[in-house]
Amino acid sequence: MKLKDEILKKEYPILTAILILFSLQYFFSAWAKLSNYVFGAADTGILLTSLWQAGHFEIPVSYAEPGEIYFFLGKHFMPMGFLYGFFFRFLPFFETGLFIHAISFLIAGIFVYLLVREITKNSWVSYIYLLCYLTVYTPPLSHFYFENWATPYLAGGLYFLFKRKYGLATVLFLLGSMFKEYISLCVAALGVVLLIKQWLGREGDLSLTEKHRRNIYFIGWFVGGLLWFVVSFFWIMEIFEPNWSDIGLFSTLGSTKEEALTGFLKNPIPVLMQMIHPVGFWYFWSWFGPLAFLPFIGFEMLLAVTPIVLLNFLASNFGAVHVGINDHYTVMLHPFIMAAGAVGWTRLSGLLDGSSAAAKNFFLGVILFIIGTAAFQGARYHLYQLKTGFFYQRVLALHTKDIQEVIKLIPSTDSVSTEEPLIPFFSFRKHIVHEKSMGLHEPSYLLWDLFYRDGLSALFEKGKQIDWKIYDYPPDTFYSSAEWETKEMTCGYEAYEPVSRTGSLLLCRKKLAAL
């Protein structure tokens, strides 16, 4: 034990440096975009507004979508939102969510490193896996999604599972499941897989008492995980949203939850065809390629994520898989992939014990080179996003000041309808309405931004053409107020104190007669 502690003490400085550097670039990459109003979209605004409402002991309701959407109770069941809402009660800032994201992935990184080290007993392999996790499996932020914050709980649960501290693992898996109703299906699947593995006699070094103890936990994970999902999805969510707002994602299977489930069971062919489609192939490649497909050798950890993989493919038109691992549909599952990859490494190393030391080292060296290359490419992508953020910081200064001035004109207690990119920046108020839903809620103010419709994409394309070296490119090239002069006002609204020096913003308020 003393020798192990001494080894870990020598590793801590390297581990600390890796995690601090990652967290800093991760935070500032998003903050540079955030401070210039080019970060996030409606989903981010809905999450932040719901957290703010929950922190004020209100039922989180989204007005950014048609109808009443009960975000933590009906759209999804995410009771942990009521706890995290306290952060936004006392710190109602956009940066609070960004900070929680950065800290969540920092903690997850610690657990991933410890997890891989516990499995492989190799510190260098653990470092390379950690770098791959942080650069490839922790994509740069483009939106805020609540389930991303479940990642450290699931990573910690897996670490304590391999440490055979099942009580701690159970607590962390339970907390992780509270971030989204279907995460518990991973816990249920993991319990089944580990039960089967034990019944097959794969753990020969365990006493009978220890096996019985493990059986109790694994059965509890299976039954508890399954019950959590069923009760959440088919009962609690049904109470708050009988007409589930996300059912459209499964439109090819049915118009209700039950129809979608039975539709798949009756005819799974369309879902299977999506899996072997090039888009589906890319999805699997992006998951397993960076780890040289070693997770397939550590298959029991991989089987734990199959329920959510299947759920993602149930969505019509590749809605949940077209982005590979760069979105919230899989981020919280990535610790399972790292665990599977670590188990795969250990098993492969054992299989190569019969060959010569030179052959074994060469083969394992090639595997590490593949993983290291993926980590290097992932680091380049993160740096590209950091560079992009500070590019915006320089070029959009005038537009950023305009938005800040316009927001000051809108009372914090009044409702606002605006275009999707600006929704998150009005999150900490009771009424923020997507422009597509304004007819249902009749907000007090309307804010349109021509620049986000045309100018930003033009600037972005121009930047790519000349490798982003346009820090002094005249922003007014992309601004034009001509369209506002011919824009037909929505009935009941009037233009209100235009302050936009760039000519891209239009702020309207309800006419006095309509108030």
C-alpha positions in Angstrom: 0.0 0.0 0.0 2.8 2.4 0.8 4.5 1.7 -2.5 1.2 2.4 -4.3 0.7 5.7 -2.4 4.3 6.8 -3.3 3.6 6.1 -7.0 0.4 8.0 -6.9 2.1 11.0 -5.3 4.6 11.2 -8.2 1.7 11.1 -10.7 -0.3 13.8 -9.0 1.6 16.8 -10.5 1.2 15.6 -14.1 -2.4 14.7 -13.5 -3.1 18.1 -11.9 -1.4 20.0 -14.8 -3.4 18.1 -17.4 -6.7 18.8 -15.7 -6.0 22.5 -14.9 -4.9 23.2 -18.5 -7.9 21.4 -19.9 -10.4 23.2 -17.6 -9.0 26.6 -18.4 -9.1 26.2 -22.1 -12.5 24.6 -21.9 -13.9 27.5 -19.8 -12.4 30.3 -21.9 -13.2 28.6 -25.2 -16.9 28.9 -24.4 -16.7 32.2 -22.4 -15.2 34.0 -25.4 -18.3 33.1 -27.4 -20.6 33.6 -24.5 -19.4 37.2 -24.0 -20.1 38.0 -27.6 -23.6 36.5 -27.8 -22.7 33.6 -30.2 -23.0 30.8 -27.6 -26.0 28.5 -27.2 -29.5 28.3 -28.6 -33.0 27.6 -27.4 -32.1 24.5 -25.4 -29.5 26.4 -23.4 -32.0 29.1 -22.6 -34.7 26.6 -21.6 -32.2 24.8 -19.2 -31.0 28.0 -17.6 -34.5 29.5 -17.2 -35.7 26.2 -15.7 -32.8 26.1 -13.2 -33.5 29.7 -12.2 -37.2 28.9 -11.7 -36.4 25.7 -9.7 -34.0 27.7 -7.5 -36.9 30.1 -6.7 -39.1 27.1 -5.7 -41.3 27.4 -8.9 -42.3 24.5 -11.2 -39.9 24.9 -14.2 -42.0 25.8 -17.2 -40.6 26.7 -20.6 -42.3 29.3 -22.8 -39.7 29.0 -25.5 -41.6 26.1 -27.0 -45.3 26.0 -28.0 -47.6 25.3 -25.1 -46.5 24.7 -21.5 -43.4 22.5 -21.3 -42.6 21.3 -17.8 -38.9 21.0 -18.3 -37.7 19.0 -15.3 -40.9 17.0 -14.8 -42.7 16.5 -18.1 -40.3 16.9 -21.0 -37.9 14.8 -19.0 -37.7 13.7 -15.4 -34.6 15.4 -14.0 -35.2 15.9 -10.2 -31.5 16.9 -9.7 -32.4 20.1 -11.5 -34.2 21.3 -8.3 -30.9 20.9 -6.4 -28.7 22.5 -9.0 -31.2 25.3 -9.2 -29.9 26.7 -5.9 -26.7 27.7 -7.7 -28.8 29.9 -10.0 -30.9 31.3 -7.2 -27.8 32.9 -5.7 -25.6 33.2 -8.8 -28.1 34.0 -11.7 -25.4 34.3 -14.3 -24.8 32.5 -17.6 -21.2 31.9 -16.4 -22.5 29.8 -13.6 -23.6 27.1 -16.0 -20.3 27.3 -17.8 -18.3 26.9 -14.6 -20.4 23.9 -13.6 -19.7 22.3 -16.9 -16.0 22.9 -16.6 -15.9 21.5 -13.0 -18.1 18.5 -13.9 -15.7 17.4 -16.6 -12.6 18.1 -14.4 -14.0 15.8 -11.7 -15.0 13.2 -14.4 -11.5 13.4 -15.7 -10.1 12.6 -12.2 -12.4 9.6 -11.9 -11.6 8.4 -15.5 -7.9 8.5 -14.8 -8.3 6.6 -11.5 -10.7 4.1 -13.2 -8.3 3.3 -16.0 -5.4 3.1 -13.6 -7.3 0.7 -11.4 -8.1 -1.5 -14.4 -4.8 -1.4 -16.3 -2.3 -0.8 -13.4 -0.3 1.3 -15.8 0.1 5.0 -15.2 1.3 5.9 -18.8 -1.7 4.1 -20.3 -3.9 6.0 -17.8 -2.4 9.4 -18.9 -3.0 8.6 -22.6 -6.6 7.5 -21.9 -7.2 10.6 -19.8 -5.9 12.8 -22.6 -8.1 11.0 -25.1 -11.1 11.4 -22.8 -10.6 15.1 -22.3 -9.9 16.0 -25.9 -12.1 13.5 -27.8 -14.9 12.4 -25.5 -15.4 15.8 -23.9 -16.4 18.0 -26.9 -16.2 21.8 -26.8 -19.4 23.4 -25.5 -21.9 24.7 -28.1 -25.0 24.3 -25.9 -25.8 23.7 -22.2 -27.4 20.3 -21.6 -28.2 19.1 -18.1 -27.4 15.5 -18.6 -23.7 16.5 -19.2 -23.5 17.2 -15.5 -24.2 13.6 -14.7 -20.8 12.6 -16.1 -18.8 12.8 -12.9 -21.4 10.8 -11.0 -21.3 8.0 -13.5 -17.5 8.0 -13.8 -17.2 7.9 -10.0 -19.7 5.1 -9.8 -17.7 3.0 -12.3 -14.5 3.7 -10.4 -16.0 2.5 -7.1 -17.4 -0.5 -8.9 -13.9 -1.6 -9.8 -12.7 -0.8 -6.3 -15.5 -3.1 -5.1 -17.0 -0.4 -3.0 -20.6 -1.1 -4.2 -22.4 1.1 -1.7 -20.6 4.2 -2.9 -21.1 3.1 -6.5 -24.8 2.6 -5.9 -25.2 6.1 -4.4 -23.3 7.7 -7.4 -25.3 5.7 -10.0 -28.5 6.8 -8.3 -27.5 10.5 -8.3 -26.4 10.2 -12.0 -29.8 8.7 -12.9 -31.5 11.8 -11.4 -30.2 13.9 -14.3 -32.4 12.2 -16.9 -34.9 9.4 -16.7 -33.2 7.1 -19.2 -29.7 7.2 -17.7 -31.0 4.6 -15.2 -31.3 2.1 -18.1 -27.5 2.0 -18.2 -27.4 1.1 -14.5 -30.0 -1.6 -15.1 -28.1 -3.0 -18.1 -24.8 -2.9 -16.1 -26.4 -4.9 -13.3 -27.7 -7.6 -15.7 -24.3 -7.9 -17.4 -22.4 -8.2 -14.2 -24.8 -10.8 -12.8 -24.4 -12.9 -15.9 -20.6 -12.6 -15.8 -20.6 -13.7 -12.2 -23.0 -16.6 -12.8 -20.7 -17.8 -15.6 -17.9 -18.1 -13.0 -15.7 -15.3 -14.4 -14.8 -14.1 -10.8 -13.2 -17.2 -9.4 -11.2 -15.4 -6.7 -14.3 -14.4 -4.8 -15.7 -16.1 -1.7 -19.3 -17.3 -1.6 -20.2 -14.5 0.8 -18.7 -11.9 -1.5 -20.6 -13.3 -4.5 -23.9 -13.2 -2.6 -23.1 -9.6 -1.6 -22.4 -8.6 -5.2 -25.6 -10.4 -6.4 -27.7 -8.2 -4.1 -26.2 -5.0 -5.4 -26.4 -6.1 -9.1 -30.0 -7.3 -8.8 -30.7 -4.0 -7.0 -29.2 -2.0 -9.9 -31.2 -3.9 -12.5 -34.5 -3.7 -10.7 -34.0 -0.2 -9.4 -32.7 1.1 -12.7 -35.6 -0.4 -14.7 -38.2 0.8 -12.2 -36.8 4.3 -12.1 -37.2 4.6 -15.9 -40.7 3.0 -16.1 -42.1 5.2 -13.2 -40.4 8.3 -14.5 -41.2 7.9 -18.2 -44.7 6.4 -18.1 -46.1 7.9 -14.9 -44.4 11.1 -13.6 -43.8 12.6 -17.0 -47.2 11.6 -18.1 -48.8 13.5 -15.3 -47.2 16.8 -16.3 -47.2 16.4 -20.1 -49.8 13.9 -21.3 -48.9 15.0 -24.8 -45.1 14.5 -24.6 -43.3 17.4 -26.4 -40.5 15.1 -27.7 -42.7 12.4 -29.3 -42.0 14.0 -32.7 -38.5 12.6 -32.5 -40.0 9.1 -32.9 -42.6 10.0 -35.5 -41.9 7.1 -37.9 -42.7 4.6 -35.1 -45.8 6.2 -33.6 -47.5 9.2 -32.2 -47.4 8.2 -28.5 -44.7 6.6 -26.2 -46.5 3.3 -26.3 -47.0 3.3 -30.0 -43.3 4.1 -30.5 -42.2 1.2 -28.3 -44.6 -1.3 -29.8 -43.8 0.0 -33.3 -40.2 -0.9 -32.8 -40.9 -4.3 -31.3 -43.2 -5.1 -34.2 -40.8 -3.9 -36.9 -37.2 -3.2 -35.8 -36.0 -3.2 -39.4 -36.0 0.6 -39.9 -34.0 1.1 -36.8 -31.5 -1.6 -37.8 -31.2 0.0 -41.2 -30.2 3.3 -39.6 -27.5 1.4 -37.7 -25.8 0.1 -40.9 -26.4 3.4 -42.8 -23.2 5.5 -43.4 -24.5 7.9 -40.7 -24.9 5.1 -38.3 -21.4 3.7 -39.2 -19.9 7.2 -38.5 -21.7 7.2 -35.1 -20.0 3.9 -34.1 -16.7 4.9 -35.6 -16.6 8.2 -33.7 -17.3 6.3 -30.5 -14.9 3.4 -30.7 -12.3 4.4 -33.3 -10.3 6.8 -31.0 -9.7 3.9 -28.6 -8.7 1.6 -31.4 -11.9 -0.5 -30.9 -10.6 -1.9 -27.6 -14.0 -1.3 -26.0 -15.3 -4.3 -28.0 -12.9 -6.5 -26.1 -14.2 -5.0 -22.8 -17.7 -5.8 -24.0 -19.5 -6.0 -20.6 -18.9 -2.3 -20.0 -20.0 -1.7 -23.6 -23.2 -3.7 -23.1 -24.2 -1.3 -20.3 -24.8 1.5 -22.8 -26.8 -0.5 -25.4 -30.2 0.7 -24.1 -29.3 4.4 -24.8 -27.6 3.6 -28.1 -30.8 1.8 -29.1 -32.9 4.7 -27.9 -30.8 7.1 -29.9 -31.4 5.1 -33.1 -35.1 5.0 -32.4 -35.1 8.7 -33.2 -36.2 9.4 -36.8 -33.9 10.7 -39.5 -30.7 10.2 -37.4 -31.8 13.0 -35.1 -29.7 11.8 -32.2 -26.8 10.2 -33.9 -25.8 12.4 -36.9 -23.4 14.4 -34.7 -21.5 11.3 -33.4 -20.1 12.0 -30.0 -20.2 15.7 -30.2 -23.5 16.3 -28.5 -25.4 15.6 -25.3 -26.9 12.3 -26.5 -23.8 10.3 -25.5 -21.5 12.6 -23.4 -22.7 11.1 -20.1 -21.9 7.6 -21.4 -18.3 8.2 -22.3 -16.9 7.0 -18.9 -18.4 3.6 -19.8 -16.6 3.7 -23.1 -13.3 4.5 -21.3 -13.9 1.6 -18.8 -14.6 -0.8 -21.7 -11.4 0.4 -23.4 -9.4 -0.1 -20.3 -10.7 -3.6 -19.8 -10.0 -4.3 -23.5 -6.4 -3.1 -23.1 -5.9 -5.4 -20.1 -7.3 -8.4 -21.8 -5.4 -7.8 -25.0 -2.2 -7.4 -23.0 -3.0 -10.7 -21.3 -3.6 -12.4 -24.7 -0.2 -11.2 -25.9 1.7 -12.7 -23.0 2.4 -15.8 -25.0 4.2 -13.9 -27.7 7.7 -12.4 -27.4 8.2 -9.2 -25.4 9.3 -7.3 -28.5 6.2 -8.3 -30.4 3.9 -7.5 -27.5 5.5 -4.1 -26.9 5.3 -3.3 -30.6 1.6 -4.3 -30.9 0.6 -2.4 -27.7 2.7 0.5 -28.8 0.8 0.8 -32.1 -2.5 0.7 -30.1 -1.2 3.6 -27.8 -0.1 5.5 -30.9 -3.6 5.3 -32.4 -5.1 6.5 -29.1 -2.5 9.2 -28.7 -3.1 10.4 -32.3 -6.8 10.7 -31.6 -6.0 12.7 -28.5 -3.7 15.0 -30.5 -6.4 15.6 -33.1 -8.9 16.2 -30.4 -6.6 18.8 -28.8 -6.3 20.5 -32.1 -10.0 20.8 -32.4 -10.3 22.2 -28.9 -7.6 24.8 -29.7 -9.5 25.6 -32.9 -12.6 26.3 -30.9 -10.6 28.5 -28.5 -9.2 30.4 -31.4 -12.6 30.8 -32.9 -13.9 32.2 -29.6 -11.3 34.9 -29.4 -11.8 35.7 -33.1 -15.4 36.6 -32.2 -14.1 38.5 -29.2 -12.1 40.8 -31.6 -14.4 41.1 -34.5 -17.8 41.4 -32.8 -16.9 44.1 -30.3 -19.3 46.7 -31.8 -22.2 44.3 -32.2 -21.7 43.0 -28.6 -21.9 46.6 -27.2 -25.1 47.1 -29.2 -26.8 44.0 -27.7 -25.8 45.0 -24.2 -27.3 48.4 -24.7 -30.5 46.9 -26.1 -30.9 44.4 -23.2 -30.7 47.3 -20.8 -33.8 48.8 -22.3 -35.9 45.7 -21.5 -37.2 45.6 -17.9 -36.1 42.4 -16.2 -39.7 41.6 -15.2 -41.1 41.8 -18.7 -41.5 39.0 -21.2 -39.3 39.0 -24.4 -39.5 37.1 -27.7 -36.3 36.9 -29.6 -34.4 34.8 -32.1 -32.8 31.5 -31.1 -29.2 32.6 -30.6 -30.2 35.3 -28.2 -32.7 33.3 -26.1 -30.1 32.1 -23.5 -29.1 35.7 -22.6 -32.7 36.4 -21.4 -32.8 33.3 -19.3 -33.1 34.7 -15.8 -36.7 36.0 -16.1 -40.0 34.3 -16.0 -41.0 34.8 -19.6 -38.6 34.2 -22.5 -40.3 33.2 -25.7 -39.0 31.7 -28.9 -40.0 33.9 -31.9 -41.9 30.9 -33.3 -44.0 30.7 -30.2 -44.7 34.4 -29.7 -48.3 34.2 -31.0 -49.1 31.9 -28.1 -47.7 34.0 -25.3 -47.8 37.7 -26.6 -44.6 38.9 -25.0 -44.1 42.6 -24.1 -41.0 43.0 -26.3 -39.6 41.6 -29.5 -35.9 41.6 -30.4 -34.7 40.6 -33.9 -31.1 40.5 -35.0 -30.4 40.5 -38.7 -26.7 39.8 -38.1 -27.4 36.4 -36.7 -29.5 35.5 -39.8 -27.0 36.4 -42.4 -23.9 38.4 -41.3 -22.5 35.9 -38.8 -22.6 33.0 -41.2 -21.0 35.2 -43.9 -18.3 36.3 -41.5 -17.7 32.7 -40.4 -17.3 31.6 -44.0 -15.0 34.5 -44.8 -12.9 33.6 -41.8 -12.5 30.0 -42.9 -11.4 31.1 -46.3 -8.5 33.1 -45.0 -7.7 31.0 -41.9 -9.4 33.3 -39.4 -6.8 36.1 -40.0 -9.4 38.8 -40.2 -9.2 40.3 -36.7 -9.5 43.8 -38.2 -12.0 42.9 -40.9 -14.6 45.8 -41.0 -17.7 44.4 -39.2 -19.9 46.9 -40.9 -19.4 45.0 -44.1 -21.9 42.5 -42.7 -24.3 44.9 -41.1 -27.3 46.5 -42.9 -30.4 48.2 -41.7 -32.0 48.3 -45.1 -34.2 45.3 -44.4 -35.7 46.9 -41.3 -37.0 49.8 -43.3 -39.3 47.5 -45.3 -40.1 45.1 -42.5 -43.7 44.7 -41.7 -44.4 45.2 -38.0 -46.3 42.5 -36.2 -49.8 43.6 -35.3 -49.8 45.3 -31.9 -46.1 46.1 -31.8 -44.0 49.2 -32.7 -40.3 49.9 -33.1 -38.9 51.1 -29.8 -35.9 53.5 -29.3 -33.5 52.0 -31.9 -29.9 52.2 -30.5 -28.1 49.8 -32.8 -25.1 51.5 -34.3 -24.5 48.5 -36.5 -28.0 48.6 -37.9 -28.6 44.9 -37.3 -30.9 45.0 -34.3 -34.6 45.8 -34.1 -36.3 46.2 -30.7 -40.1 46.5 -30.6 -42.6 46.7 -27.8 -46.3 46.3 -27.5 -48.2 49.4 -28.4 -49.7 51.2 -25.4 -53.2 50.5 -26.6 -52.4 46.8 -26.6 -51.0 46.8 -23.1 
